[in-house]
Amino acid sequence: MHGEIHSLNIKNRQICGSGLPKDSVNRAYLSLEGFEGDFNHFRNQRYEKGKHSYEKFLSRAVSIYTHDMINILREEGYPVSEGDLGENLTFKGIPYNLLKSGHKFRLGCEFNEVIIELTESITPCKNLEEELSYFKKLNPVSLLLNRRGWYARVLKTGFVKRGDIVVEVS
């Protein structure tokens, strides 16, 4: 399974709130704890307040979505853009329904490869309704159930850029 990074998204740590939506950037450094400079609601609201372990924190370092799922939501009438749902990486060429916990992906070329491992599907939260006007009269929690994206842990750090190849590794 292979594709490319269609969009790379972060939200400035200085901006408080939910971490939605994230803004597109061309390149960013991915550490074990996530993208440098990215505000992550889980990081700020759960881990830092002692509600989750450091291991759980690391297992949610980066969020993944796929371009095909964004297109499905658009076809259903939702004007979703890359980064709107809080995802850091939008993969193109990798179907959403093929993603599973435990899948590992290499991002970039062999000389600067980053490795991530999918850990769990993301549960939709009420922040979607609060932050995205097109969800205000809907129930985004049920609308996005089992199609909200994936969390991943970082196994090998490095720079990631839009257009990098994404290849499943064993």
WOURVEN-V801917 format. One record per pair of residues at least 24 apart in sequence whose C-alpha atoms are under 8 Angstrom apart, sorted by the first residue. I is the first residue (numbers start at 1). GAP is how many residues later the second one is. Records with the same first field share a line. If there is no record, write none. Layout:
# WOURVEN-V801917
I = GAP ; GAP
This chain:
# WOURVEN-V801917
1 = 93 ; 166 ; 167
2 = 91 ; 92 ; 163 ; 164 ; 165 ; 166
3 = 88 ; 89 ; 90 ; 91 ; 162 ; 163 ; 164
4 = 87 ; 88 ; 89 ; 158 ; 159 ; 160 ; 161 ; 162
5 = 84 ; 85 ; 86 ; 87 ; 102 ; 156 ; 157 ; 158 ; 159 ; 160 ; 161
6 = 61 ; 83 ; 84 ; 85 ; 86 ; 156 ; 157
7 = 75 ; 76 ; 81 ; 82 ; 83 ; 84 ; 155 ; 156
8 = 75 ; 80 ; 81 ; 82 ; 153 ; 154
9 = 73 ; 74 ; 77 ; 78 ; 79 ; 80
10 = 25 ; 27 ; 28 ; 29 ; 73 ; 78
11 = 26 ; 27 ; 28 ; 29
12 = 25 ; 26 ; 27
13 = 24 ; 25 ; 26 ; 27
14 = 25
15 = 24
17 = 24
18 = 109 ; 113
19 = 67
20 = 63 ; 64 ; 65 ; 66 ; 107 ; 108 ; 111 ; 112
21 = 62 ; 63 ; 64 ; 65 ; 110 ; 111
22 = 61 ; 62 ; 63 ; 64 ; 65 ; 66
23 = 60
24 = 58 ; 59
25 = 137
26 = 135 ; 136
27 = 132 ; 133 ; 134 ; 135
28 = 131 ; 132 ; 133
29 = 128 ; 129 ; 130 ; 131
30 = 84 ; 124 ; 127 ; 128 ; 129 ; 130
31 = 123 ; 126 ; 127
32 = 26 ; 29 ; 121 ; 122 ; 123 ; 124 ; 125
33 = 24 ; 25 ; 28 ; 121
34 = 24 ; 27 ; 28 ; 120
35 = 26 ; 27
58 = 95 ; 96
59 = 60 ; 92 ; 93 ; 94 ; 95
60 = 59 ; 91 ; 92 ; 93
61 = 90 ; 91 ; 92 ; 93
62 = 25 ; 26 ; 27 ; 89 ; 90 ; 91 ; 92
63 = 24 ; 25 ; 26 ; 86 ; 87 ; 88 ; 89
64 = 24 ; 25 ; 26 ; 27 ; 85 ; 86 ; 87 ; 88
65 = 24 ; 25 ; 26 ; 31 ; 83 ; 84 ; 85
66 = 24 ; 25 ; 26 ; 28 ; 29 ; 30 ; 83
67 = 24 ; 25 ; 26
68 = 24 ; 25 ; 26 ; 27 ; 28
69 = 26 ; 27 ; 78
78 = 56
79 = 55
84 = 48
85 = 43 ; 63
87 = 62
91 = 75
96 = 51
103 = 65 ; 66 ; 67
104 = 64 ; 65 ; 66
105 = 61 ; 62 ; 63 ; 64
106 = 59 ; 60 ; 61 ; 62 ; 63
107 = 53 ; 57 ; 58 ; 59 ; 60
108 = 52 ; 53 ; 56 ; 57 ; 58
109 = 55 ; 56
112 = 46 ; 47
113 = 43 ; 44 ; 45
114 = 40 ; 41 ; 42 ; 43 ; 44 ; 45 ; 46
115 = 39 ; 40 ; 41 ; 42
116 = 36 ; 37 ; 38 ; 39 ; 40
117 = 35 ; 36 ; 37 ; 38
118 = 32 ; 33 ; 34 ; 35
119 = 31 ; 32 ; 33 ; 34
120 = 30 ; 31 ; 32
121 = 25 ; 27 ; 28 ; 29 ; 30
122 = 24 ; 26 ; 27 ; 28 ; 29
123 = 25
124 = 24
